[in-house]
Amino acid sequence: MQNLTTLSAKQFIEKLEAYRSPTEAAKSLRYFKTGEGEYGEGDVFMGVRMGKIFALAKESVGLPINEIEKLLNSPIHEARAGAVPNPVDLNFGDALRLQGYALPTRTLQPGSPFDLTLHWRAPAPPARPLPLRLSLRVSVHIVSADGSTWADSTFPVQPEAQTVQPVLAADTPPGVYDLVIGLYTEGPNGPERLKLLAADGRDIGDEVRLTGVRVPDP
């Protein structure tokens, strides 16, 4: 068995190389916007299918945090996708992208904080001025099926990876809930939410459900 402490970003990329496909890479180049000034400018594609990336990521679950950061900063699209347990690609107003998240447990306890790690990446080149990105805050909600909110926490956005600790309301009843996040900045007229943008630039809302969580019976 390989010693997890010896794993490196370089070794992960070498594993990806074994599954490189020029045909799949060409498809990705057509799908993602990689032209000058577009959100994917500078991205490099190896053409590795997502199922294989996730399988390799599971094998590399013990990757040290400094090596994870190397993958997140890599120009290789598949390397970034495999760097986090739950990879996503969410574009918040061309100011910041969420690349993935980690939630150690999906069973939450009323009145207790829970850890949520968010992995951010700024567009290259940044489409928004730096001061705006530095003033961003992330809102984290736990929402029931009827729309009631049982956790409502906000945190300043930290570059790259950050772990936040929202607190679930003490009177949260047992059940299944949605974990929802959004980004906003404090403007001259109050908070301004950043819109989520689809690959074609369409506005698709200002919050996103990351996953479901459960509150058990007492």
Buried (B, 14 or more C-beta within 10 A) or exposed (E): EEEEEEBBBEBBBEBBEEBEBEEBBEEBBEEBBBEEEBBBBEBBBBBBEEEBBBBBBEBBEEBBEEBBBBBBEBEBBBBBBBBBBBBBBBBBBBBBBBBBBBBEEEEBBBEEBBEBBBBBBBBEEEBBEEEBBEBBBBBBBBBBEEEEEBBEBBBEBBEBBBEBEBBBBEEBEEEEBBBBBBBBBEEEEEEBBBBBBEEEEEEEEBBBEBEEBEBEEE
